[in-house]
Amino acid sequence: MALNFLGIWPNTPDDGSPTIWLDDTTGDLIIQSWKADEETIRQAREVGSVPGHSTDVPDHETVIRLPANMLQFIPRPDSEDNGGNSGT
């Protein structure tokens, strides 16, 4: 596994900022971001997902909040530039 840096939150101060990497082996996105607060998690459970699927968050998962301006770093199949920006 090798991670490729895709971008960091453009409004970053010094450290602890939302960051996105791409696993070049699996194509998975690795995301560091803020933990969602209890109200956000409650709303996510209320909205749910697909019928018959639990809305609980398993112990091995978490809900994060990704700033909207970080979406620019998420690769899209129709894009020639798949990230690699520093956000500055």
PDB file of N, CA, C and O in Angstrom:
ATOM      1  N   MET A   1       0.844  -1.178   0.000  1.00  0.00           N
ATOM      2  CA  MET A   1       0.000   0.000   0.000  1.00  0.00           C
ATOM      3  C   MET A   1       0.887   1.238   0.000  1.00  0.00           C
ATOM      4  O   MET A   1       1.811   1.360   0.805  1.00  0.00           O
ATOM      5  N   ALA A   2       0.593   2.138  -0.903  1.00  0.00           N
ATOM      6  CA  ALA A   2       1.250   3.436  -0.923  1.00  0.00           C
ATOM      7  C   ALA A   2       0.168   4.499  -0.988  1.00  0.00           C
ATOM      8  O   ALA A   2      -0.731   4.441  -1.828  1.00  0.00           O
ATOM      9  N   LEU A   3       0.264   5.466  -0.096  1.00  0.00           N
ATOM     10  CA  LEU A   3      -0.713   6.541  -0.086  1.00  0.00           C
ATOM     11  C   LEU A   3      -0.198   7.722  -0.885  1.00  0.00           C
ATOM     12  O   LEU A   3       0.970   8.098  -0.788  1.00  0.00           O
ATOM     13  N   ASN A   4      -1.081   8.296  -1.671  1.00  0.00           N
ATOM     14  CA  ASN A   4      -0.773   9.514  -2.408  1.00  0.00           C
ATOM     15  C   ASN A   4      -1.564  10.651  -1.791  1.00  0.00           C
ATOM     16  O   ASN A   4      -2.783  10.561  -1.647  1.00  0.00           O
ATOM     17  N   PHE A   5      -0.872  11.720  -1.425  1.00  0.00           N
ATOM     18  CA  PHE A   5      -1.508  12.903  -0.857  1.00  0.00           C
ATOM     19  C   PHE A   5      -2.361  13.579  -1.926  1.00  0.00           C
ATOM     20  O   PHE A   5      -1.879  13.848  -3.026  1.00  0.00           O
ATOM     21  N   LEU A   6      -3.628  13.855  -1.607  1.00  0.00           N
ATOM     22  CA  LEU A   6      -4.513  14.533  -2.553  1.00  0.00           C
ATOM     23  C   LEU A   6      -4.763  15.984  -2.177  1.00  0.00           C
ATOM     24  O   LEU A   6      -4.866  16.840  -3.055  1.00  0.00           O
ATOM     25  N   GLY A   7      -4.863  16.270  -0.890  1.00  0.00           N
ATOM     26  CA  GLY A   7      -5.103  17.656  -0.514  1.00  0.00           C
ATOM     27  C   GLY A   7      -5.346  17.830   0.966  1.00  0.00           C
ATOM     28  O   GLY A   7      -5.666  16.884   1.685  1.00  0.00           O
ATOM     29  N   ILE A   8      -5.184  19.072   1.402  1.00  0.00           N
ATOM     30  CA  ILE A   8      -5.418  19.451   2.791  1.00  0.00           C
ATOM     31  C   ILE A   8      -6.382  20.625   2.799  1.00  0.00           C
ATOM     32  O   ILE A   8      -6.430  21.396   1.841  1.00  0.00           O
ATOM     33  N   TRP A   9      -7.140  20.765   3.859  1.00  0.00           N
ATOM     34  CA  TRP A   9      -8.129  21.823   3.984  1.00  0.00           C
ATOM     35  C   TRP A   9      -7.499  23.168   3.665  1.00  0.00           C
ATOM     36  O   TRP A   9      -6.510  23.547   4.293  1.00  0.00           O
ATOM     37  N   PRO A  10      -8.050  23.896   2.702  1.00  0.00           N
ATOM     38  CA  PRO A  10      -7.456  25.172   2.294  1.00  0.00           C
ATOM     39  C   PRO A  10      -7.357  26.201   3.419  1.00  0.00           C
ATOM     40  O   PRO A  10      -6.503  27.086   3.361  1.00  0.00           O
ATOM     41  N   ASN A  11      -8.207  26.108   4.437  1.00  0.00           N
ATOM     42  CA  ASN A  11      -8.191  27.076   5.537  1.00  0.00           C
ATOM     43  C   ASN A  11      -7.359  26.595   6.719  1.00  0.00           C
ATOM     44  O   ASN A  11      -7.547  27.060   7.843  1.00  0.00           O
ATOM     45  N   THR A  12      -6.445  25.668   6.471  1.00  0.00           N
ATOM     46  CA  THR A  12      -5.686  25.057   7.556  1.00  0.00           C
ATOM     47  C   THR A  12      -4.831  26.066   8.318  1.00  0.00           C
ATOM     48  O   THR A  12      -4.180  26.919   7.714  1.00  0.00           O
ATOM     49  N   PRO A  13      -4.835  25.964   9.661  1.00  0.00           N
ATOM     50  CA  PRO A  13      -3.860  26.751  10.422  1.00  0.00           C
ATOM     51  C   PRO A  13      -2.523  26.005  10.383  1.00  0.00           C
ATOM     52  O   PRO A  13      -1.891  25.948   9.328  1.00  0.00           O
ATOM     53  N   ASP A  14      -2.078  25.434  11.503  1.00  0.00           N
ATOM     54  CA  ASP A  14      -0.774  24.772  11.524  1.00  0.00           C
ATOM     55  C   ASP A  14      -0.854  23.255  11.413  1.00  0.00           C
ATOM     56  O   ASP A  14      -0.093  22.655  10.653  1.00  0.00           O
ATOM     57  N   ASP A  15      -1.759  22.623  12.154  1.00  0.00           N
ATOM     58  CA  ASP A  15      -1.854  21.164  12.089  1.00  0.00           C
ATOM     59  C   ASP A  15      -3.240  20.708  12.521  1.00  0.00           C
ATOM     60  O   ASP A  15      -4.058  21.509  12.974  1.00  0.00           O
ATOM     61  N   GLY A  16      -3.495  19.407  12.376  1.00  0.00           N
ATOM     62  CA  GLY A  16      -4.779  18.840  12.749  1.00  0.00           C
ATOM     63  C   GLY A  16      -5.887  19.159  11.767  1.00  0.00           C
ATOM     64  O   GLY A  16      -7.056  19.213  12.150  1.00  0.00           O
ATOM     65  N   SER A  17      -5.546  19.369  10.527  1.00  0.00           N
ATOM     66  CA  SER A  17      -6.546  19.775   9.539  1.00  0.00           C
ATOM     67  C   SER A  17      -7.025  18.611   8.692  1.00  0.00           C
ATOM     68  O   SER A  17      -6.294  17.639   8.498  1.00  0.00           O
ATOM     69  N   PRO A  18      -8.265  18.702   8.178  1.00  0.00           N
ATOM     70  CA  PRO A  18      -8.759  17.672   7.272  1.00  0.00           C
ATOM     71  C   PRO A  18      -7.808  17.447   6.095  1.00  0.00           C
ATOM     72  O   PRO A  18      -7.340  18.394   5.463  1.00  0.00           O
ATOM     73  N   THR A  19      -7.538  16.181   5.820  1.00  0.00           N
ATOM     74  CA  THR A  19      -6.593  15.793   4.774  1.00  0.00           C
ATOM     75  C   THR A  19      -7.141  14.564   4.062  1.00  0.00           C
ATOM     76  O   THR A  19      -7.827  13.741   4.669  1.00  0.00           O
ATOM     77  N   ILE A  20      -6.836  14.442   2.765  1.00  0.00           N
ATOM     78  CA  ILE A  20      -7.290  13.285   1.988  1.00  0.00           C
ATOM     79  C   ILE A  20      -6.103  12.660   1.269  1.00  0.00           C
ATOM     80  O   ILE A  20      -5.287  13.353   0.663  1.00  0.00           O
ATOM     81  N   TRP A  21      -6.025  11.317   1.349  1.00  0.00           N
ATOM     82  CA  TRP A  21      -5.024  10.535   0.629  1.00  0.00           C
ATOM     83  C   TRP A  21      -5.743   9.489  -0.209  1.00  0.00           C
ATOM     84  O   TRP A  21      -6.896   9.157   0.066  1.00  0.00           O
ATOM     85  N   LEU A  22      -5.078   8.971  -1.221  1.00  0.00           N
ATOM     86  CA  LEU A  22      -5.606   7.895  -2.058  1.00  0.00           C
ATOM     87  C   LEU A  22      -4.679   6.698  -1.944  1.00  0.00           C
ATOM     88  O   LEU A  22      -3.472   6.822  -2.154  1.00  0.00           O
ATOM     89  N   ASP A  23      -5.238   5.537  -1.612  1.00  0.00           N
ATOM     90  CA  ASP A  23      -4.471   4.294  -1.577  1.00  0.00           C
ATOM     91  C   ASP A  23      -4.333   3.828  -3.020  1.00  0.00           C
ATOM     92  O   ASP A  23      -5.321   3.448  -3.649  1.00  0.00           O
ATOM     93  N   ASP A  24      -3.115   3.855  -3.546  1.00  0.00           N
ATOM     94  CA  ASP A  24      -2.931   3.535  -4.973  1.00  0.00           C
ATOM     95  C   ASP A  24      -3.082   2.046  -5.278  1.00  0.00           C
ATOM     96  O   ASP A  24      -3.126   1.663  -6.447  1.00  0.00           O
ATOM     97  N   THR A  25      -3.160   1.207  -4.256  1.00  0.00           N
ATOM     98  CA  THR A  25      -3.372  -0.220  -4.473  1.00  0.00           C
ATOM     99  C   THR A  25      -4.857  -0.559  -4.573  1.00  0.00           C
ATOM    100  O   THR A  25      -5.279  -1.284  -5.474  1.00  0.00           O
ATOM    101  N   THR A  26      -5.645  -0.025  -3.637  1.00  0.00           N
ATOM    102  CA  THR A  26      -7.067  -0.376  -3.572  1.00  0.00           C
ATOM    103  C   THR A  26      -7.987   0.682  -4.178  1.00  0.00           C
ATOM    104  O   THR A  26      -9.135   0.392  -4.515  1.00  0.00           O
ATOM    105  N   GLY A  27      -7.482   1.903  -4.315  1.00  0.00           N
ATOM    106  CA  GLY A  27      -8.323   3.004  -4.775  1.00  0.00           C
ATOM    107  C   GLY A  27      -9.140   3.621  -3.648  1.00  0.00           C
ATOM    108  O   GLY A  27      -9.940   4.526  -3.884  1.00  0.00           O
ATOM    109  N   ASP A  28      -8.941   3.131  -2.411  1.00  0.00           N
ATOM    110  CA  ASP A  28      -9.668   3.670  -1.261  1.00  0.00           C
ATOM    111  C   ASP A  28      -9.209   5.089  -0.952  1.00  0.00           C
ATOM    112  O   ASP A  28      -8.046   5.438  -1.153  1.00  0.00           O
ATOM    113  N   LEU A  29     -10.142   5.903  -0.459  1.00  0.00           N
ATOM    114  CA  LEU A  29      -9.796   7.217   0.059  1.00  0.00           C
ATOM    115  C   LEU A  29      -9.530   7.083   1.544  1.00  0.00           C
ATOM    116  O   LEU A  29     -10.283   6.415   2.253  1.00  0.00           O
ATOM    117  N   ILE A  30      -8.472   7.707   2.020  1.00  0.00           N
ATOM    118  CA  ILE A  30      -8.145   7.762   3.439  1.00  0.00           C
ATOM    119  C   ILE A  30      -8.397   9.209   3.841  1.00  0.00           C
ATOM    120  O   ILE A  30      -7.801  10.128   3.279  1.00  0.00           O
ATOM    121  N   ILE A  31      -9.280   9.409   4.815  1.00  0.00           N
ATOM    122  CA  ILE A  31      -9.701  10.762   5.158  1.00  0.00           C
ATOM    123  C   ILE A  31      -9.470  11.037   6.636  1.00  0.00           C
ATOM    124  O   ILE A  31      -9.907  10.279   7.502  1.00  0.00           O
ATOM    125  N   GLN A  32      -8.779  12.132   6.907  1.00  0.00           N
ATOM    126  CA  GLN A  32      -8.640  12.658   8.265  1.00  0.00           C
ATOM    127  C   GLN A  32      -9.540  13.880   8.320  1.00  0.00           C
ATOM    128  O   GLN A  32      -9.420  14.780   7.489  1.00  0.00           O
ATOM    129  N   SER A  33     -10.435  13.916   9.287  1.00  0.00           N
ATOM    130  CA  SER A  33     -11.316  15.073   9.401  1.00  0.00           C
ATOM    131  C   SER A  33     -11.864  15.151  10.815  1.00  0.00           C
ATOM    132  O   SER A  33     -11.487  14.366  11.685  1.00  0.00           O
ATOM    133  N   TRP A  34     -12.748  16.096  11.031  1.00  0.00           N
ATOM    134  CA  TRP A  34     -13.327  16.301  12.349  1.00  0.00           C
ATOM    135  C   TRP A  34     -14.344  15.218  12.658  1.00  0.00           C
ATOM    136  O   TRP A  34     -15.102  14.798  11.783  1.00  0.00           O
ATOM    137  N   LYS A  35     -14.357  14.767  13.901  1.00  0.00           N
ATOM    138  CA  LYS A  35     -15.386  13.826  14.338  1.00  0.00           C
ATOM    139  C   LYS A  35     -16.718  14.562  14.337  1.00  0.00           C
ATOM    140  O   LYS A  35     -16.806  15.707  14.782  1.00  0.00           O
ATOM    141  N   ALA A  36     -17.740  13.904  13.840  1.00  0.00           N
ATOM    142  CA  ALA A  36     -19.074  14.495  13.856  1.00  0.00           C
ATOM    143  C   ALA A  36     -19.569  14.591  15.295  1.00  0.00           C
ATOM    144  O   ALA A  36     -19.286  13.719  16.117  1.00  0.00           O
ATOM    145  N   ASP A  37     -20.307  15.651  15.590  1.00  0.00           N
ATOM    146  CA  ASP A  37     -20.863  15.788  16.934  1.00  0.00           C
ATOM    147  C   ASP A  37     -22.097  14.887  17.083  1.00  0.00           C
ATOM    148  O   ASP A  37     -22.599  14.332  16.106  1.00  0.00           O
ATOM    149  N   GLU A  38     -22.562  14.760  18.305  1.00  0.00           N
ATOM    150  CA  GLU A  38     -23.681  13.852  18.591  1.00  0.00           C
ATOM    151  C   GLU A  38     -24.938  14.218  17.809  1.00  0.00           C
ATOM    152  O   GLU A  38     -25.678  13.328  17.389  1.00  0.00           O
ATOM    153  N   GLU A  39     -25.192  15.508  17.606  1.00  0.00           N
ATOM    154  CA  GLU A  39     -26.384  15.924  16.860  1.00  0.00           C
ATOM    155  C   GLU A  39     -26.298  15.475  15.404  1.00  0.00           C
ATOM    156  O   GLU A  39     -27.293  15.029  14.832  1.00  0.00           O
ATOM    157  N   THR A  40     -25.125  15.590  14.807  1.00  0.00           N
ATOM    158  CA  THR A  40     -24.943  15.140  13.424  1.00  0.00           C
ATOM    159  C   THR A  40     -25.146  13.633  13.324  1.00  0.00           C
ATOM    160  O   THR A  40     -25.795  13.151  12.395  1.00  0.00           O
ATOM    161  N   ILE A  41     -24.594  12.892  14.274  1.00  0.00           N
ATOM    162  CA  ILE A  41     -24.751  11.435  14.278  1.00  0.00           C
ATOM    163  C   ILE A  41     -26.223  11.066  14.466  1.00  0.00           C
ATOM    164  O   ILE A  41     -26.719  10.148  13.813  1.00  0.00           O
ATOM    165  N   ARG A  42     -26.921  11.773  15.354  1.00  0.00           N
ATOM    166  CA  ARG A  42     -28.343  11.513  15.567  1.00  0.00           C
ATOM    167  C   ARG A  42     -29.123  11.732  14.274  1.00  0.00           C
ATOM    168  O   ARG A  42     -29.981  10.925  13.916  1.00  0.00           O
ATOM    169  N   GLN A  43     -28.820  12.836  13.569  1.00  0.00           N
ATOM    170  CA  GLN A  43     -29.514  13.124  12.316  1.00  0.00           C
ATOM    171  C   GLN A  43     -29.208  12.067  11.254  1.00  0.00           C
ATOM    172  O   GLN A  43     -30.094  11.671  10.496  1.00  0.00           O
ATOM    173  N   ALA A  44     -27.958  11.613  11.202  1.00  0.00           N
ATOM    174  CA  ALA A  44     -27.588  10.577  10.227  1.00  0.00           C
ATOM    175  C   ALA A  44     -28.362   9.288  10.504  1.00  0.00           C
ATOM    176  O   ALA A  44     -28.819   8.621   9.576  1.00  0.00           O
ATOM    177  N   ARG A  45     -28.507   8.943  11.778  1.00  0.00           N
ATOM    178  CA  ARG A  45     -29.278   7.746  12.141  1.00  0.00           C
ATOM    179  C   ARG A  45     -30.745   7.912  11.762  1.00  0.00           C
ATOM    180  O   ARG A  45     -31.387   6.973  11.291  1.00  0.00           O
ATOM    181  N   GLU A  46     -31.269   9.122  11.974  1.00  0.00           N
ATOM    182  CA  GLU A  46     -32.675   9.394  11.673  1.00  0.00           C
ATOM    183  C   GLU A  46     -32.951   9.297  10.174  1.00  0.00           C
ATOM    184  O   GLU A  46     -33.963   8.734   9.758  1.00  0.00           O
ATOM    185  N   VAL A  47     -32.052   9.846   9.372  1.00  0.00           N
ATOM    186  CA  VAL A  47     -32.212   9.808   7.915  1.00  0.00           C
ATOM    187  C   VAL A  47     -32.029   8.388   7.406  1.00  0.00           C
ATOM    188  O   VAL A  47     -32.741   7.955   6.500  1.00  0.00           O
ATOM    189  N   GLY A  48     -31.068   7.655   7.987  1.00  0.00           N
ATOM    190  CA  GLY A  48     -30.835   6.268   7.600  1.00  0.00           C
ATOM    191  C   GLY A  48     -30.128   6.130   6.271  1.00  0.00           C
ATOM    192  O   GLY A  48     -29.550   7.086   5.754  1.00  0.00           O
ATOM    193  N   SER A  49     -30.181   4.936   5.728  1.00  0.00           N
ATOM    194  CA  SER A  49     -29.528   4.666   4.445  1.00  0.00           C
ATOM    195  C   SER A  49     -30.464   3.834   3.585  1.00  0.00           C
ATOM    196  O   SER A  49     -31.429   4.367   3.037  1.00  0.00           O
ATOM    197  N   VAL A  50     -30.202   2.556   3.458  1.00  0.00           N
ATOM    198  CA  VAL A  50     -31.044   1.699   2.620  1.00  0.00           C
ATOM    199  C   VAL A  50     -31.994   0.885   3.503  1.00  0.00           C
ATOM    200  O   VAL A  50     -31.659   0.577   4.647  1.00  0.00           O
ATOM    201  N   PRO A  51     -33.166   0.538   2.989  1.00  0.00           N
ATOM    202  CA  PRO A  51     -34.119  -0.250   3.774  1.00  0.00           C
ATOM    203  C   PRO A  51     -33.491  -1.545   4.286  1.00  0.00           C
ATOM    204  O   PRO A  51     -32.794  -2.249   3.556  1.00  0.00           O
ATOM    205  N   GLY A  52     -33.753  -1.836   5.552  1.00  0.00           N
ATOM    206  CA  GLY A  52     -33.254  -3.063   6.145  1.00  0.00           C
ATOM    207  C   GLY A  52     -31.834  -2.975   6.680  1.00  0.00           C
ATOM    208  O   GLY A  52     -31.329  -3.941   7.253  1.00  0.00           O
ATOM    209  N   HIS A  53     -31.184  -1.831   6.503  1.00  0.00           N
ATOM    210  CA  HIS A  53     -29.808  -1.654   6.970  1.00  0.00           C
ATOM    211  C   HIS A  53     -29.837  -0.877   8.280  1.00  0.00           C
ATOM    212  O   HIS A  53     -30.507   0.151   8.378  1.00  0.00           O
ATOM    213  N   SER A  54     -29.119  -1.359   9.276  1.00  0.00           N
ATOM    214  CA  SER A  54     -29.080  -0.701  10.578  1.00  0.00           C
ATOM    215  C   SER A  54     -28.554   0.729  10.444  1.00  0.00           C
ATOM    216  O   SER A  54     -27.689   1.006   9.613  1.00  0.00           O
ATOM    217  N   THR A  55     -29.080   1.624  11.262  1.00  0.00           N
ATOM    218  CA  THR A  55     -28.584   3.000  11.254  1.00  0.00           C
ATOM    219  C   THR A  55     -27.573   3.237  12.370  1.00  0.00           C
ATOM    220  O   THR A  55     -27.076   4.351  12.532  1.00  0.00           O
ATOM    221  N   ASP A  56     -27.266   2.186  13.144  1.00  0.00           N
ATOM    222  CA  ASP A  56     -26.245   2.316  14.182  1.00  0.00           C
ATOM    223  C   ASP A  56     -24.867   2.409  13.548  1.00  0.00           C
ATOM    224  O   ASP A  56     -24.628   1.867  12.469  1.00  0.00           O
ATOM    225  N   VAL A  57     -23.960   3.106  14.235  1.00  0.00           N
ATOM    226  CA  VAL A  57     -22.576   3.198  13.784  1.00  0.00           C
ATOM    227  C   VAL A  57     -21.794   2.118  14.532  1.00  0.00           C
ATOM    228  O   VAL A  57     -21.663   2.193  15.753  1.00  0.00           O
ATOM    229  N   PRO A  58     -21.272   1.112  13.818  1.00  0.00           N
ATOM    230  CA  PRO A  58     -20.527   0.042  14.484  1.00  0.00           C
ATOM    231  C   PRO A  58     -19.295   0.584  15.216  1.00  0.00           C
ATOM    232  O   PRO A  58     -18.777   1.649  14.880  1.00  0.00           O
ATOM    233  N   ASP A  59     -18.841  -0.162  16.214  1.00  0.00           N
ATOM    234  CA  ASP A  59     -17.685   0.264  17.005  1.00  0.00           C
ATOM    235  C   ASP A  59     -16.434   0.483  16.161  1.00  0.00           C
ATOM    236  O   ASP A  59     -15.590   1.308  16.510  1.00  0.00           O
ATOM    237  N   HIS A  60     -16.308  -0.247  15.054  1.00  0.00           N
ATOM    238  CA  HIS A  60     -15.101  -0.127  14.228  1.00  0.00           C
ATOM    239  C   HIS A  60     -15.222   0.982  13.171  1.00  0.00           C
ATOM    240  O   HIS A  60     -14.329   1.139  12.338  1.00  0.00           O
ATOM    241  N   GLU A  61     -16.317   1.749  13.203  1.00  0.00           N
ATOM    242  CA  GLU A  61     -16.525   2.849  12.259  1.00  0.00           C
ATOM    243  C   GLU A  61     -16.792   4.140  13.026  1.00  0.00           C
ATOM    244  O   GLU A  61     -17.050   4.116  14.230  1.00  0.00           O
ATOM    245  N   THR A  62     -16.729   5.257  12.322  1.00  0.00           N
ATOM    246  CA  THR A  62     -17.075   6.545  12.908  1.00  0.00           C
ATOM    247  C   THR A  62     -17.703   7.419  11.840  1.00  0.00           C
ATOM    248  O   THR A  62     -17.576   7.143  10.647  1.00  0.00           O
ATOM    249  N   VAL A  63     -18.369   8.455  12.262  1.00  0.00           N
ATOM    250  CA  VAL A  63     -18.930   9.439  11.343  1.00  0.00           C
ATOM    251  C   VAL A  63     -18.032  10.666  11.412  1.00  0.00           C
ATOM    252  O   VAL A  63     -17.711  11.148  12.498  1.00  0.00           O
ATOM    253  N   ILE A  64     -17.629  11.166  10.254  1.00  0.00           N
ATOM    254  CA  ILE A  64     -16.800  12.365  10.222  1.00  0.00           C
ATOM    255  C   ILE A  64     -17.536  13.468   9.482  1.00  0.00           C
ATOM    256  O   ILE A  64     -18.478  13.216   8.730  1.00  0.00           O
ATOM    257  N   ARG A  65     -17.089  14.687   9.707  1.00  0.00           N
ATOM    258  CA  ARG A  65     -17.611  15.839   8.976  1.00  0.00           C
ATOM    259  C   ARG A  65     -16.471  16.363   8.117  1.00  0.00           C
ATOM    260  O   ARG A  65     -15.426  16.769   8.624  1.00  0.00           O
ATOM    261  N   LEU A  66     -16.689  16.345   6.809  1.00  0.00           N
ATOM    262  CA  LEU A  66     -15.691  16.814   5.852  1.00  0.00           C
ATOM    263  C   LEU A  66     -16.135  18.174   5.334  1.00  0.00           C
ATOM    264  O   LEU A  66     -17.235  18.294   4.796  1.00  0.00           O
ATOM    265  N   PRO A  67     -15.294  19.212   5.484  1.00  0.00           N
ATOM    266  CA  PRO A  67     -15.682  20.528   4.977  1.00  0.00           C
ATOM    267  C   PRO A  67     -15.990  20.468   3.478  1.00  0.00           C
ATOM    268  O   PRO A  67     -15.318  19.762   2.726  1.00  0.00           O
ATOM    269  N   ALA A  68     -17.003  21.207   3.060  1.00  0.00           N
ATOM    270  CA  ALA A  68     -17.444  21.186   1.660  1.00  0.00           C
ATOM    271  C   ALA A  68     -16.318  21.519   0.692  1.00  0.00           C
ATOM    272  O   ALA A  68     -16.260  20.962  -0.404  1.00  0.00           O
ATOM    273  N   ASN A  69     -15.421  22.422   1.084  1.00  0.00           N
ATOM    274  CA  ASN A  69     -14.355  22.791   0.143  1.00  0.00           C
ATOM    275  C   ASN A  69     -13.266  21.729   0.034  1.00  0.00           C
ATOM    276  O   ASN A  69     -12.292  21.924  -0.693  1.00  0.00           O
ATOM    277  N   MET A  70     -13.413  20.604   0.746  1.00  0.00           N
ATOM    278  CA  MET A  70     -12.492  19.479   0.583  1.00  0.00           C
ATOM    279  C   MET A  70     -12.930  18.567  -0.558  1.00  0.00           C
ATOM    280  O   MET A  70     -12.148  17.733  -1.013  1.00  0.00           O
ATOM    281  N   LEU A  71     -14.168  18.712  -1.026  1.00  0.00           N
ATOM    282  CA  LEU A  71     -14.665  17.862  -2.114  1.00  0.00           C
ATOM    283  C   LEU A  71     -13.827  18.007  -3.377  1.00  0.00           C
ATOM    284  O   LEU A  71     -13.776  17.088  -4.195  1.00  0.00           O
ATOM    285  N   GLN A  72     -13.170  19.152  -3.542  1.00  0.00           N
ATOM    286  CA  GLN A  72     -12.331  19.373  -4.721  1.00  0.00           C
ATOM    287  C   GLN A  72     -11.173  18.379  -4.808  1.00  0.00           C
ATOM    288  O   GLN A  72     -10.614  18.180  -5.887  1.00  0.00           O
ATOM    289  N   PHE A  73     -10.809  17.755  -3.693  1.00  0.00           N
ATOM    290  CA  PHE A  73      -9.683  16.827  -3.684  1.00  0.00           C
ATOM    291  C   PHE A  73     -10.090  15.374  -3.901  1.00  0.00           C
ATOM    292  O   PHE A  73      -9.230  14.505  -4.047  1.00  0.00           O
ATOM    293  N   ILE A  74     -11.386  15.104  -3.922  1.00  0.00           N
ATOM    294  CA  ILE A  74     -11.858  13.735  -4.123  1.00  0.00           C
ATOM    295  C   ILE A  74     -11.858  13.427  -5.616  1.00  0.00           C
ATOM    296  O   ILE A  74     -12.534  14.106  -6.389  1.00  0.00           O
ATOM    297  N   PRO A  75     -11.106  12.407  -6.027  1.00  0.00           N
ATOM    298  CA  PRO A  75     -11.015  12.075  -7.452  1.00  0.00           C
ATOM    299  C   PRO A  75     -12.367  11.671  -8.025  1.00  0.00           C
ATOM    300  O   PRO A  75     -13.174  11.021  -7.359  1.00  0.00           O
ATOM    301  N   ARG A  76     -12.595  12.065  -9.263  1.00  0.00           N
ATOM    302  CA  ARG A  76     -13.799  11.665  -9.994  1.00  0.00           C
ATOM    303  C   ARG A  76     -13.357  10.960 -11.257  1.00  0.00           C
ATOM    304  O   ARG A  76     -12.396  11.378 -11.902  1.00  0.00           O
ATOM    305  N   PRO A  77     -14.053   9.890 -11.618  1.00  0.00           N
ATOM    306  CA  PRO A  77     -13.659   9.128 -12.812  1.00  0.00           C
ATOM    307  C   PRO A  77     -13.610   9.968 -14.078  1.00  0.00           C
ATOM    308  O   PRO A  77     -12.837   9.665 -14.987  1.00  0.00           O
ATOM    309  N   ASP A  78     -14.425  11.024 -14.155  1.00  0.00           N
ATOM    310  CA  ASP A  78     -14.476  11.838 -15.368  1.00  0.00           C
ATOM    311  C   ASP A  78     -13.474  12.986 -15.359  1.00  0.00           C
ATOM    312  O   ASP A  78     -13.470  13.814 -16.270  1.00  0.00           O
ATOM    313  N   SER A  79     -12.623  13.040 -14.333  1.00  0.00           N
ATOM    314  CA  SER A  79     -11.677  14.145 -14.205  1.00  0.00           C
ATOM    315  C   SER A  79     -10.281  13.707 -14.620  1.00  0.00           C
ATOM    316  O   SER A  79      -9.826  12.624 -14.251  1.00  0.00           O
ATOM    317  N   GLU A  80      -9.602  14.556 -15.389  1.00  0.00           N
ATOM    318  CA  GLU A  80      -8.220  14.251 -15.774  1.00  0.00           C
ATOM    319  C   GLU A  80      -7.274  14.497 -14.613  1.00  0.00           C
ATOM    320  O   GLU A  80      -6.290  13.776 -14.451  1.00  0.00           O
ATOM    321  N   ASP A  81      -7.563  15.519 -13.796  1.00  0.00           N
ATOM    322  CA  ASP A  81      -6.734  15.835 -12.640  1.00  0.00           C
ATOM    323  C   ASP A  81      -7.382  15.215 -11.415  1.00  0.00           C
ATOM    324  O   ASP A  81      -8.376  15.734 -10.907  1.00  0.00           O
ATOM    325  N   ASN A  82      -6.823  14.100 -10.934  1.00  0.00           N
ATOM    326  CA  ASN A  82      -7.384  13.411  -9.779  1.00  0.00           C
ATOM    327  C   ASN A  82      -6.706  13.832  -8.493  1.00  0.00           C
ATOM    328  O   ASN A  82      -6.151  12.995  -7.780  1.00  0.00           O
ATOM    329  N   GLY A  83      -6.743  15.110  -8.192  1.00  0.00           N
ATOM    330  CA  GLY A  83      -6.196  15.581  -6.926  1.00  0.00           C
ATOM    331  C   GLY A  83      -4.760  15.999  -7.057  1.00  0.00           C
ATOM    332  O   GLY A  83      -4.316  16.463  -8.107  1.00  0.00           O
ATOM    333  N   GLY A  84      -4.023  15.823  -5.945  1.00  0.00           N
ATOM    334  CA  GLY A  84      -2.632  16.212  -5.921  1.00  0.00           C
ATOM    335  C   GLY A  84      -2.439  17.683  -5.635  1.00  0.00           C
ATOM    336  O   GLY A  84      -1.361  18.226  -5.878  1.00  0.00           O
ATOM    337  N   ASN A  85      -3.473  18.343  -5.120  1.00  0.00           N
ATOM    338  CA  ASN A  85      -3.376  19.756  -4.806  1.00  0.00           C
ATOM    339  C   ASN A  85      -3.131  19.945  -3.330  1.00  0.00           C
ATOM    340  O   ASN A  85      -3.607  19.162  -2.507  1.00  0.00           O
ATOM    341  N   SER A  86      -2.396  20.972  -2.993  1.00  0.00           N
ATOM    342  CA  SER A  86      -2.093  21.238  -1.595  1.00  0.00           C
ATOM    343  C   SER A  86      -3.187  22.031  -0.914  1.00  0.00           C
ATOM    344  O   SER A  86      -3.211  22.124   0.313  1.00  0.00           O
ATOM    345  N   GLY A  87      -4.095  22.605  -1.690  1.00  0.00           N
ATOM    346  CA  GLY A  87      -5.148  23.405  -1.095  1.00  0.00           C
ATOM    347  C   GLY A  87      -4.756  24.850  -0.935  1.00  0.00           C
ATOM    348  O   GLY A  87      -5.512  25.650  -0.384  1.00  0.00           O
ATOM    349  N   THR A  88      -3.588  25.185  -1.409  1.00  0.00           N
ATOM    350  CA  THR A  88      -3.153  26.573  -1.294  1.00  0.00           C
ATOM    351  C   THR A  88      -3.071  27.212  -2.649  1.00  0.00           C
ATOM    352  O   THR A  88      -2.719  28.386  -2.758  1.00  0.00           O
TER     353      THR A  88
END
